[in-house]
Amino acid sequence: MWSQAVRSVTVAACVGAATLLVGETAQATAPAPRHVRRVILLAIPGLVWDDVTASEMPVLRALVDRSAVGLLSVASGEPVTSCIGGALTLGAANRAVTSGTDCGRSPSLATAGRREAHSRYAAQVGVLGSALQAAGVATGAVGPGAGLLLSNGKRVARSAPNVAAAWAAGAVVVAVQTDALAGAGGSRADQHRADAVVASCLAGFTPADLLLVLGTADRPGHARLHVAVATGLRRGALTSTSTGRPPYVQLIDVGPTVMAALGLHTPAAMVGSAMTVTAHHPSVAALVDADRRAVLGRGLASDLGWILLGTTVLAAAVLTALSFGRAPPDPTASLLVAAALLPVASWLAMLLPWWRWGRWPYAVLVVGIAALLTVALMALRRSVSVDQSVAAVCVAVLALDAVARGPLQLSAPLGDSPLVAGRFVGTGNLAAAVLTGSVLVLAAGLATARHSSLAVLVLGAAALSDGLPHFGDDLGGLLTLLLAVPLLGAPLLGVWIRRYPLRAPLSLATAGAALVALVVAHPMQHGHVQRFTAGLRSGAALPVLGRRFAASGGSFIHSSFTVGTLVAAVLTVHRRSRALLPAAARLAGLPLVVAGAVGAVLNDSGTAVPGVMAAVLLPAWAADACMTLGRASSPSSPTAGAHRGNQFSGRVRARSGRDHATYHG
């Protein structure tokens, strides 16, 4: 029975997840950083890992070998973080929108404070400096613009000629800044000058102190991942609970790190988290490689979006032609299957280091993976429909990736960019959209084939892999899926609902509530879900929701996926095209519409959520229609060619009638 199946799945999910949670509690708890005597914040705007070589920056290169190192995301409220924006972001431990490329010229703190207070991030200027001042910790600044890093929101930190003089004046936390690499060039002379500043900071440095060397801003016009070196902590890779993935840290993590290193309470206005160290120490070459991966991955995102728009329009054109009885060319079905597999192929391509080869090799790799998958699925087309096989591939790849915490998502063109720093682990917005759409279609197909229990298992596994904090950590995707599933279940489970009017819906609601409870109650308290629910209780999540709604609304104008979403919407209401879809696809239609609409509202990707769903499902359905209806055979008689359209149109009408009977039977 349906209700028994759901109860069994719910109990199994609860037991399995509880076991998982208990086993991972120790992993979720990061060791507290040791307390230090003094802290030096060395800000070198523009410093990237390409600069750190033994010939150009020998002092810093030697320091790297005995320190904790990481990739620093300097994401702020600007598309490319300027020197002033980076300094304000560091001091606020929140993303600042105020910009300025002159590192040595501090903006009006009163004006910046008002602007930040009314920005979408609601950052408080000078939180780090004011927290240190309230704790009685003296601060100092060395170099042009360094005082802004430790300002208290009203005035900048007191200036000193060098670190030794600042320490002699009683300073415990000293900010040092050099603009040697802040320009677009970054010549050898600039690298040597920056390295000399590193050497000056090491004069008088003791093992009881902490030195943070940070590339705090982008060079003009180029968003990159920057250098983060922590000397005074143990050797290894830097990480934080705000990223959840070594060796990635954020500029907003610097303030909490300083507070934790001094044994002070972290203010609630700081949205970052203290850096910690893992055992593995990455090489400089590996860090340079990860930076290149992030830069190229983000650069390809727009190109791939336009390609997916093209495949969506192509699928819509094929369905429209089929609805009017026009037979497609022979290779159309195979091309459409390959088009439907492009998104999942773009994620599978991350298994190979394509970023070392360039953009065109990546395009060849993605097309090659899609072609190989197409050959495999076309070989199975007599036993499994194309749309079901495409959905199964997407669900399998993305669910396994979610269980592994999203390695295929990181820096992928359709994944999570560390340069944007929305998320570093788990399931991204576009992957969640493909997973949700695919699992709804797959479950509908299984249920119409009288495999309802298997459909429930697939839905439960997808929800767990996407929602659990140690896996996909995706609250938006989980809520979208749980809102869409009842719409799929109501017409599909009519037989069981008639015999047990309340037990099936109640069991379904119980299963969904159990999944949400498992996610929210997870002991890993620094996942996206836990931070969001904690923010709802404290009110800190309101700016986050505002930013998401604003980004979602803006996507209707700026996203290429908007056109794909509109195309899918037109086909949804177009009766002749809708009649070509298989019964399972038509059954999943309303849940898919709801999932796309809810996903567009809940996620800052906006129309990209329903757009990427359409880019996968419409080509798969068009391919299925091509193969199911088939081409009318070319007649040998010259006069018989006139009957070709009628013959094909008859097949269209026949399929529509069969699917109508299946859907309503």
C-alpha positions in Angstrom: 0.0 0.0 0.0 1.0 3.6 -0.6 0.8 4.7 3.0 2.8 1.7 4.1 5.5 2.4 1.5 5.8 6.0 2.6 5.9 5.0 6.3 8.6 2.5 5.5 10.6 5.1 3.6 10.2 7.6 6.4 11.3 5.2 9.1 14.3 4.1 7.0 15.2 7.7 6.3 15.0 8.7 9.9 17.1 5.7 11.1 19.7 6.1 8.4 20.0 9.8 8.8 20.2 9.6 12.6 23.0 7.1 12.2 24.7 9.5 9.8 24.3 12.5 12.1 25.7 10.7 15.1 28.7 9.5 13.2 29.5 13.0 11.8 29.1 15.1 14.9 32.8 14.9 15.6 33.6 16.0 12.0 31.2 19.0 12.2 33.0 20.4 15.3 36.1 22.4 14.4 38.9 22.8 16.9 39.1 26.2 18.5 42.0 28.3 17.4 44.8 28.9 19.9 45.0 32.4 21.5 47.9 34.6 20.4 49.6 37.6 21.9 49.6 40.0 18.9 48.1 40.1 15.4 49.5 41.6 12.2 47.0 42.0 9.3 49.1 42.5 6.2 46.8 43.6 3.3 48.3 43.4 -0.2 45.5 44.2 -2.6 45.9 42.3 -5.9 48.1 39.6 -4.5 47.3 36.3 -6.2 49.1 32.9 -6.0 50.8 33.5 -9.4 52.8 36.2 -7.7 54.2 33.8 -5.0 57.4 32.5 -6.6 60.8 31.9 -5.2 62.4 34.3 -7.7 59.9 37.2 -7.3 58.7 37.0 -3.7 61.3 34.8 -1.9 60.3 35.9 1.6 56.6 35.1 1.2 57.4 31.9 -0.7 59.5 30.6 2.2 56.8 31.7 4.7 54.2 29.6 2.8 56.1 26.4 3.4 55.7 26.7 7.2 52.3 28.3 7.4 48.6 27.6 6.9 47.6 28.7 3.4 44.3 29.0 1.5 42.4 30.6 -1.4 40.8 33.9 -0.3 37.5 34.9 -1.9 37.3 38.7 -1.7 33.7 38.8 -2.9 32.0 42.0 -1.7 29.0 44.0 -2.9 30.9 44.9 -6.1 31.3 42.6 -9.1 35.1 43.2 -8.9 36.3 44.1 -5.4 38.2 47.4 -5.3 40.8 48.4 -2.7 38.4 50.5 -0.6 35.6 47.9 -1.0 38.0 45.1 0.2 39.1 47.1 3.2 35.5 47.9 4.3 34.5 44.3 3.8 37.3 43.1 6.0 36.5 45.6 8.7 32.8 44.9 8.6 33.1 41.1 8.2 30.3 41.6 5.8 30.1 42.5 2.1 30.5 46.2 1.5 29.2 48.0 -1.6 31.3 51.2 -1.3 34.0 51.3 -3.9 37.3 53.1 -4.6 40.5 52.2 -6.3 42.8 54.6 -4.5 44.1 52.5 -1.6 45.7 55.5 0.2 42.6 57.6 0.3 40.0 56.6 2.9 36.3 57.5 2.1 34.1 59.5 4.5 33.2 56.9 7.2 29.9 58.7 7.9 28.9 58.6 4.3 30.1 55.0 3.8 28.2 54.0 7.0 24.9 55.4 5.8 25.4 53.8 2.4 26.2 50.4 3.8 23.3 50.5 6.3 20.9 50.9 3.4 22.6 48.4 1.1 21.3 44.9 0.4 23.9 43.5 2.7 23.3 45.9 5.6 27.0 45.9 6.6 28.2 47.9 9.6 31.3 49.8 8.9 34.1 49.2 11.3 32.7 46.3 13.3 36.2 44.8 13.8 37.8 48.0 15.0 34.9 48.9 17.4 34.8 45.4 18.8 38.5 45.5 19.6 38.2 49.0 21.1 35.3 47.8 23.3 37.5 44.9 24.5 40.3 47.3 25.4 42.6 46.1 22.6 44.8 48.8 21.1 45.2 49.0 17.4 47.7 50.6 15.0 48.1 51.1 11.2 51.1 51.1 8.9 51.1 52.1 5.3 48.7 54.0 2.9 45.0 53.4 3.8 45.8 50.8 6.5 43.9 52.7 9.1 40.6 51.9 7.2 41.0 48.2 7.9 40.7 48.7 11.7 38.4 51.8 11.7 35.7 51.8 14.4 33.2 53.4 12.1 34.0 56.9 13.1 37.7 57.3 12.7 40.5 55.2 11.3 43.2 53.5 13.4 46.2 55.5 14.6 49.0 55.5 12.1 52.6 54.4 12.9 55.8 54.5 10.7 56.3 50.7 11.1 55.2 47.6 13.0 57.8 48.0 15.7 56.7 51.5 16.4 53.1 50.5 16.6 54.0 47.7 19.0 56.1 50.1 21.1 53.0 52.4 21.3 51.0 49.5 22.9 49.1 48.2 19.8 48.1 44.6 19.9 46.5 44.4 16.5 48.4 46.2 13.7 47.1 46.6 10.1 49.7 47.0 7.4 48.9 47.7 3.8 50.8 48.2 0.6 49.5 49.2 -2.8 52.4 47.6 -4.7 50.2 45.1 -6.5 47.0 47.1 -6.6 47.5 48.2 -10.2 46.6 46.3 -13.3 50.2 45.4 -14.1 51.9 43.6 -11.2 55.5 43.9 -12.5 58.6 42.2 -11.0 59.5 45.5 -9.3 56.0 45.6 -7.7 56.4 42.0 -6.5 59.8 42.7 -4.9 58.3 45.8 -3.2 55.5 43.8 -1.8 57.9 41.1 -0.6 59.9 43.7 1.2 56.8 44.7 3.2 56.3 41.0 4.2 59.9 40.9 5.4 59.4 44.1 7.5 56.4 42.5 9.2 58.5 39.5 10.3 61.0 41.7 12.2 60.2 41.1 15.8 57.6 38.5 15.0 57.5 35.6 17.6 55.8 32.2 17.6 53.2 33.7 20.0 52.0 36.1 17.4 49.8 35.7 14.3 50.5 37.1 10.9 47.8 37.1 8.3 49.0 37.9 4.7 46.0 38.6 2.6 45.3 39.7 -1.0 42.3 41.9 0.0 41.1 43.2 -3.4 41.0 42.4 -7.1 43.1 44.1 -9.7 41.0 46.4 -11.9 38.7 44.4 -14.1 39.8 40.9 -13.0 38.0 38.9 -10.3 40.4 36.3 -8.9 41.0 34.1 -5.9 43.7 35.6 -3.7 46.4 34.7 -1.3 45.7 33.8 2.3 48.6 32.9 4.5 48.4 32.5 8.3 51.7 32.3 10.2 51.3 31.4 13.8 48.8 28.7 13.3 49.8 25.1 12.5 50.9 24.2 9.0 48.1 23.1 6.7 45.1 24.3 4.7 42.9 27.1 5.8 39.1 26.7 5.9 36.1 28.1 7.7 32.5 27.1 8.4 31.4 29.9 6.0 32.9 27.9 3.1 33.0 24.3 4.5 35.7 23.3 2.0 39.5 23.6 2.4 41.5 25.5 1.3 38.8 28.2 0.7 38.2 31.1 3.0 36.5 34.5 2.6 37.5 38.1 3.3 34.5 38.2 5.7 36.2 35.5 7.8 39.2 37.7 8.7 37.4 39.7 11.5 36.1 36.6 13.3 39.6 35.0 13.0 41.2 38.0 14.7 38.6 38.0 17.5 38.9 34.2 18.0 42.8 34.4 18.0 42.6 36.9 20.8 40.0 35.0 22.8 37.3 37.6 22.3 33.6 37.2 21.6 32.7 37.6 17.9 30.0 40.3 17.4 26.7 39.2 15.8 27.2 41.7 13.0 30.1 39.7 11.6 28.6 37.2 9.1 31.9 35.4 8.5 33.4 32.7 10.7 36.9 32.1 12.2 39.4 30.3 10.0 40.6 26.9 11.1 43.4 24.6 9.8 43.2 21.2 8.3 46.1 18.7 8.1 46.7 18.8 4.3 49.0 21.5 3.1 48.3 22.4 -0.6 51.1 23.3 -2.9 51.4 26.7 -4.6 50.9 25.0 -7.9 47.6 23.4 -6.7 46.4 26.8 -5.5 47.3 28.5 -8.8 45.4 25.6 -10.6 42.3 26.1 -8.4 42.3 29.9 -9.2 42.5 29.2 -12.9 39.7 26.7 -12.6 37.5 29.3 -10.9 38.3 32.1 -13.4 37.6 30.0 -16.5 34.5 28.3 -15.0 32.9 31.7 -14.3 33.9 33.0 -17.7 32.1 30.1 -19.5 28.8 30.4 -17.5 27.2 33.0 -19.8 28.3 31.2 -23.0 26.8 27.9 -21.8 23.6 29.7 -20.8 23.1 31.0 -24.4 23.8 27.5 -25.8 21.1 26.0 -23.5 18.7 28.7 -24.6 19.4 27.7 -28.2 18.7 24.0 -27.5 15.5 24.9 -25.7 14.3 26.9 -28.7 15.3 24.1 -31.0 13.3 21.5 -28.9 10.3 23.9 -28.9 10.5 24.2 -32.7 10.6 20.5 -33.2 7.6 19.9 -30.9 5.7 22.6 -32.7 6.5 21.1 -36.1 5.5 17.7 -34.9 2.2 19.0 -33.6 1.4 20.2 -37.2 2.3 16.8 -38.6 5.7 17.7 -40.0 8.2 14.8 -39.8 11.6 15.7 -38.5 14.9 14.7 -40.2 16.5 11.4 -39.2 19.2 12.6 -36.8 16.9 15.0 -34.9 16.1 12.7 -32.0 19.8 11.9 -31.3 20.7 15.6 -31.5 17.9 16.4 -29.0 19.0 13.7 -26.6 22.6 15.1 -26.7 21.2 18.6 -26.1 19.2 17.4 -23.1 22.4 15.9 -21.7 24.6 19.0 -22.1 24.1 20.3 -18.5 25.0 17.0 -16.9 27.9 16.6 -19.3 29.2 20.0 -18.2 29.3 18.8 -14.6 30.9 15.4 -15.5 33.5 17.4 -17.4 34.8 18.7 -14.0 36.2 15.2 -13.5 39.0 16.2 -15.9 41.3 19.3 -15.6 40.0 21.0 -18.7 40.9 24.5 -17.3 44.5 23.6 -18.0 43.8 23.2 -21.7 41.4 26.2 -22.4 37.9 27.0 -23.4 37.6 25.2 -26.7 38.9 21.9 -25.3 36.3 22.2 -22.7 33.6 22.6 -25.3 34.9 19.5 -27.2 34.9 17.6 -23.9 31.3 18.5 -23.0 30.1 17.6 -26.4 32.0 14.3 -26.3 30.5 13.3 -23.0 27.0 14.2 -24.2 27.6 12.1 -27.3 28.8 9.1 -25.4 25.8 9.3 -23.1 23.5 9.7 -26.1 24.8 6.5 -27.7 24.3 4.6 -24.5 20.7 5.9 -24.0 19.7 5.4 -27.6 20.8 1.7 -27.3 18.3 1.4 -24.5 15.4 3.3 -26.1 13.4 0.1 -26.9 13.2 -0.8 -23.2 13.3 2.7 -21.5 11.8 5.9 -22.9 14.3 8.6 -23.7 12.9 11.2 -21.2 13.1 8.6 -18.4 16.6 7.6 -19.2 17.8 11.2 -19.4 16.1 11.9 -16.1 17.7 8.9 -14.5 21.2 9.9 -15.6 20.7 13.4 -14.2 19.3 12.1 -10.9 22.1 9.6 -10.5 24.9 12.0 -11.3 23.6 14.9 -9.2 22.5 12.8 -6.2 25.9 11.1 -6.0 27.6 14.5 -6.4 25.4 15.9 -3.5 26.4 13.0 -1.3 30.1 13.8 -2.0 29.3 17.5 -1.1 29.4 18.8 -4.6 32.9 18.5 -6.1 31.4 18.6 -9.6 29.6 21.9 -8.7 32.7 23.8 -7.5 33.9 26.3 -10.2 31.7 24.6 -12.8 30.1 26.9 -15.4 26.7 25.8 -14.2 27.8 25.4 -10.6 29.1 27.4 -7.7 31.8 30.0 -8.3 34.1 30.8 -5.4 34.5 34.2 -7.0 30.9 34.9 -6.3 31.1 33.0 -2.9 27.4 32.1 -2.7 28.3 28.5 -1.7 31.3 26.3 -1.8 29.8 22.9 -1.0 26.7 21.0 -1.7 24.1 21.4 -4.4 23.9 24.7 -6.3 20.8 26.4 -7.6 21.0 25.1 -11.1 21.9 21.6 -10.1 19.0 21.6 -7.7 16.7 22.7 -10.5 17.9 19.8 -12.8 17.7 17.3 -9.9 14.2 18.4 -8.9 12.8 18.4 -12.5 14.5 15.1 -13.3 13.3 13.3 -10.2 9.7 14.5 -10.7 9.7 13.1 -14.3 11.4 9.9 -13.2 9.0 9.3 -10.3 6.0 10.0 -12.6 7.3 7.5 -15.1 7.9 4.8 -12.4 4.5 5.3 -10.9 2.6 5.1 -14.2 4.5 1.9 -14.8 3.0 0.6 -11.5 6.3 1.0 -9.6 5.0 3.5 -7.0 7.2 2.1 -4.2 10.3 2.6 -6.3 9.1 6.1 -7.2 8.8 6.9 -3.5 12.3 5.6 -2.8 13.7 7.7 -5.7 12.0 10.8 -4.3 13.1 10.2 -0.8 16.7 9.5 -1.8 16.8 12.7 -3.9 15.4 14.8 -1.1 17.8 13.4 1.5 20.9 13.8 -0.8 19.8 17.4 -1.6 18.7 18.5 1.8 21.0 17.0 4.5 23.6 19.5 5.6 26.5 17.1 5.2 25.4 16.4 1.6 23.6 18.9 -0.6 22.8 21.3 2.2 20.1 22.9 0.0 17.0 24.1 1.8 15.5 25.8 -1.2 15.8 22.7 -3.4 14.3 20.5 -0.6 11.3 22.9 0.0 10.7 23.1 -3.8 10.7 19.3 -4.1 8.4 18.8 -1.1 5.9 21.4 -2.4 5.8 19.8 -5.8 5.6 16.1 -4.8 2.0 16.3 -3.4 0.8 17.6 -6.7 2.4 14.6 -8.4 1.0 12.2 -5.9 -2.7 13.3 -5.8 -3.8 12.3 -9.3 -1.3 9.4 -9.5 -2.4 7.7 -6.3 -6.1 7.9 -6.9 -6.7 4.1 -6.4 -5.0 4.1 -2.9 -6.5 7.5 -1.9 -10.1 6.2 -2.7 -9.5 3.2 -0.5 -7.7 5.1 2.3 -8.9 8.7 1.9 -6.6 10.3 4.6 -3.8 7.8 5.2 -1.9 8.5 2.0 -1.8 12.3 2.2 -1.0 12.2 5.9 1.8 9.7 5.3 3.1 11.9 2.6 3.0 15.0 4.8 4.6 13.0 7.6 7.5 11.9 5.3 8.0 15.6 4.3 7.9 16.9 7.8 10.4 14.2 8.9 12.8 15.2 6.1 12.7 18.9 7.1 13.1 18.0 10.8 16.1 15.9 10.0 17.7 18.7 8.0 17.0 21.5 10.6 18.0 19.3 13.6 21.3 18.2 12.1 24.2 18.7 14.6 26.3 20.3 11.9 25.2 23.8 13.0 27.1 25.7 10.3 25.4 24.5 7.2 23.4 26.7 4.9 20.2 25.4 6.4 21.2 25.9 10.0 22.5 29.4 9.4 19.3 30.4 7.6 17.0 29.0 10.3 19.1 30.7 13.0 18.9 33.9 11.0 15.1 33.6 10.8 15.0 33.4 14.6 17.3 36.4 15.1 16.0 38.5 12.1 19.3 38.4 10.4 17.8 36.4 7.5 15.6 39.2 6.4 18.3 41.0 4.4 19.2 37.6 2.8 15.6 37.1 1.7 15.5 40.7 0.4 18.7 40.1 -1.7 17.3 36.8 -3.0 14.0 38.4 -4.1 15.9 41.4 -5.7 18.2 39.1 -7.6 15.3 36.9 -8.6 13.4 39.9 -10.0 16.5 41.2 -11.8 17.0 37.8 -13.5 13.8 38.4 -15.6 15.7 41.2 -17.3 19.4 40.1 -17.3 19.2 36.3 -17.6 19.3 34.4 -20.9 17.2 31.7 -19.3 14.2 34.0 -19.2 13.6 33.4 -22.8 13.8 29.6 -22.3 11.3 29.9 -19.4 8.9 31.8 -21.6 9.2 29.2 -24.4 8.5 26.4 -22.0 5.5 28.3 -20.6 4.1 28.8 -24.2 4.4 25.1 -24.9 2.7 24.3 -21.6 -0.5 26.1 -22.7 -0.2 25.1 -26.4 -2.6 22.2 -26.7 -1.3 20.6 -29.8 2.3 20.5 -28.5 1.3 19.3 -25.1 -0.6 16.4 -26.6 2.7 15.1 -28.0 4.3 14.6 -24.5 4.3 11.2 -23.0 1.7 10.5 -20.2 4.3 10.6 -17.4 5.5 14.0 -18.6 2.0 15.4 -18.8 1.3 14.0 -15.3 4.4 15.8 -14.0 3.5 19.0 -15.8 1.8 20.8 -12.9 4.4 19.8 -10.3 7.1 21.0 -12.7 5.4 24.3 -13.2 5.1 24.7 -9.4 8.7 23.6 -8.8 10.0 26.1 -11.4 8.0 29.0 -10.0 8.9 28.3 -6.4 12.5 27.7 -7.3 12.6 31.0 -9.2 11.3 32.9 -6.1 13.3 31.1 -3.4 16.7 31.2 -5.2 18.7 34.2 -6.3 19.2 32.5 -9.7 15.7 33.5 -10.5 14.5 32.5 -14.0 17.6 30.3 -14.5 15.9 27.7 -12.3 12.9 27.0 -14.6 15.1 27.8 -17.6 17.6 25.1 -16.9 14.8 22.7 -16.2 13.4 23.4 -19.6 16.8 23.0 -21.2 17.0 19.4 -20.0 13.3 18.3 -20.2 12.1 19.9 -23.4 14.8 18.4 -25.6 14.2 15.0 -24.0 10.5 15.1 -24.5 10.9 16.3 -28.1 13.3 13.4 -28.8 10.9 11.0 -27.2 8.1 12.3 -29.5 10.3 12.0 -32.6 11.1 8.4 -31.8 7.6 7.4 -30.7 5.8 8.9 -33.7 8.6 8.0 -36.1 9.1 9.2 -39.6 6.6 8.3 -42.2 8.4 6.0 -44.6 9.3 7.6 -47.9 6.9 6.2 -50.6 8.3 4.9 -53.8 5.4 6.2 -55.9 5.7 9.9 -56.9 2.1 10.5 -56.1 2.2 8.9 -52.7 4.4 11.7 -51.3 1.3 13.8 -50.9 0.0 11.4 -48.2 3.1 11.7 -46.1 1.9 14.5 -43.9 -1.5 12.9 -43.4 0.2 9.6 -42.4 2.3 11.4 -39.8 -0.6 13.5 -38.5 -2.5 10.3 -38.0 0.2 8.9 -35.8 0.2 12.2 -33.8 -3.6 11.8 -33.2 -3.2 8.2 -32.3 -0.6 8.9 -29.7 -2.6 11.7 -28.3 -5.6 9.4 -27.9 -3.5 6.6 -26.2 -1.9 9.0 -23.8 -5.3 10.5 -22.9 -6.5 7.1 -22.1 -3.4 6.3 -20.0 -3.5 9.6 -18.2 -7.2 9.4 -17.2 -7.5 5.6 -17.0 
